[in-house]
Amino acid sequence: MELGGMKVRYRGILMILIISVVGCTANNQQEQPEDLVVTPTSYDVREKSDPLFEYERFNLLVDYEDELQYEVNFDQQLKVAQIKELKDQNVIGKEAFNQLSPHLMEMSFDEDTPEHEVIREVLEILGLKETFQEVVLDVKFENGIEKLYNQ
C-alpha cells in the first residue's frame, strides 16, 4: 500500500511543478508591454556592395628632388593598392588598401573642385610636402567621370 501512496505523492508533486511552470510562463507573457512591435530587419544586398569611397581609381605620382617619388595606385573594386614611398617603403595589396582607406575617406574633392585645391587637399591628407617638382593625379570617380590633375 505504501507503494501506491508514493505514486500518488509523486503525481501530486509533478502536478504542482507543471502548474508552477505554466503559471510562470503565463506571467512572463503578461509582463511584456502591449505596444511592443517587433519588425523583421531586412538587409539590402546593395548595401554590402556600396562604394566605400568616392573614387573607383586613385593613382598619384609625386616627384621630388633627387629622384625621390611618392606613388599610390588604388583600385576600389579589386580592394587592392600599392604605395611606394621615397625609395624606402613599398606596401602592396590589402595592407596598402587598409593603410590608404582612412585617408581616402577624409578626401572631399569631386570632379568640380579646382585642380589646385585637389592637389593641396591630397598632399595635406597624405602628409606629403608641398616642395614637389611635379604632381600627377589620375582619378576615376564613382559616377564614371575620369579626371587628370597635373601640376
C-alpha positions in Angstrom: 0.0 0.0 0.0 2.9 2.3 0.6 4.0 2.0 -3.0 0.6 3.2 -4.1 0.8 6.2 -1.7 4.3 7.1 -3.1 2.9 7.1 -6.6 0.1 9.4 -5.6 2.6 11.7 -3.8 4.9 11.9 -6.8 1.9 12.6 -9.1 0.9 15.4 -6.8 4.4 16.9 -6.8 4.6 16.5 -10.5 1.2 18.3 -10.9 2.4 21.2 -8.7 5.6 21.6 -10.8 3.6 21.6 -14.0 1.2 24.2 -12.7 4.1 26.3 -11.4 5.9 26.2 -14.8 2.8 27.0 -16.8 1.9 29.8 -14.3 5.4 31.4 -14.6 5.3 31.2 -18.4 1.8 32.9 -18.4 3.1 35.6 -16.0 6.1 36.3 -18.3 3.9 36.7 -21.3 1.6 39.1 -19.5 4.6 41.3 -18.3 5.6 42.3 -21.9 4.3 45.7 -23.0 1.4 45.6 -25.3 2.7 48.3 -27.6 5.9 46.3 -28.3 6.1 45.7 -32.0 8.8 43.6 -33.5 9.6 44.2 -37.1 11.9 41.9 -39.0 15.1 43.5 -40.3 15.8 43.1 -44.0 19.3 43.7 -45.4 19.6 45.0 -48.9 22.3 43.2 -50.8 23.2 46.5 -52.4 24.3 47.9 -49.0 27.1 45.4 -48.9 28.5 46.4 -52.3 28.0 50.2 -51.9 31.3 52.1 -52.5 33.4 52.9 -49.6 34.9 55.9 -51.3 34.0 58.5 -54.0 36.8 57.2 -56.1 36.9 53.9 -58.1 40.5 54.5 -59.1 43.1 56.8 -57.5 46.6 57.0 -58.9 49.0 59.6 -57.7 52.7 60.3 -58.5 54.6 63.0 -56.7 58.1 63.8 -57.9 60.6 65.4 -55.5 64.2 66.5 -56.0 67.0 63.9 -56.1 64.8 61.3 -57.9 62.6 60.8 -54.8 59.0 59.8 -55.6 55.8 59.0 -53.7 53.4 56.8 -55.7 49.9 55.5 -54.9 47.8 53.1 -57.0 44.4 52.4 -55.6 41.5 50.3 -57.1 38.3 50.2 -55.0 36.7 47.3 -57.0 39.7 45.0 -56.5 40.2 46.3 -53.0 44.0 46.5 -53.6 46.5 49.3 -53.6 50.2 49.9 -53.8 52.2 52.6 -52.0 55.8 53.4 -53.0 57.4 55.9 -50.6 60.6 57.8 -51.4 62.7 54.7 -52.1 62.2 53.3 -48.6 58.9 51.6 -48.4 56.8 49.5 -50.8 53.4 48.4 -49.4 51.1 46.4 -51.7 47.7 44.5 -51.7 45.2 44.6 -48.9 47.7 46.1 -46.5 48.2 49.1 -48.7 44.4 49.3 -49.2 43.8 49.3 -45.5 46.6 51.9 -45.0 45.1 54.3 -47.7 41.4 53.8 -46.8 41.2 56.2 -43.9 42.9 58.9 -45.9 40.7 58.5 -48.9 37.6 58.7 -46.7 38.8 62.1 -45.5 39.1 63.5 -49.0 36.1 65.6 -50.1 37.0 66.8 -53.5 34.8 65.9 -56.5 35.1 66.3 -60.3 34.1 70.0 -60.0 36.8 71.0 -57.5 39.5 73.3 -59.0 42.8 71.5 -59.7 44.9 73.5 -57.2 42.5 72.7 -54.4 42.5 69.0 -55.2 46.3 68.8 -55.2 46.5 70.8 -52.0 44.0 68.5 -50.2 45.6 65.3 -51.4 49.1 66.4 -50.3 47.7 67.6 -46.9 45.7 64.5 -46.1 48.5 62.1 -47.2 51.0 64.2 -45.2 53.2 65.0 -48.2 55.5 68.0 -48.5 54.4 70.7 -51.0 58.0 71.1 -52.2 57.4 68.8 -55.1 58.6 69.2 -58.7 55.5 67.6 -60.2 52.2 66.0 -59.2 50.1 63.8 -61.4 46.8 62.5 -60.1 44.5 60.3 -62.2 41.1 59.8 -60.6 38.0 57.9 -61.7 35.1 58.9 -59.7 32.2 56.6 -58.7 30.0 58.3 -61.2 32.3 57.2 -64.0 33.9 60.6 -64.7 37.7 60.5 -65.1 40.0 63.4 -64.3 43.7 64.0 -64.7 45.3 66.6 -62.5 48.8 67.8 -63.3 50.8 70.5 -61.5 
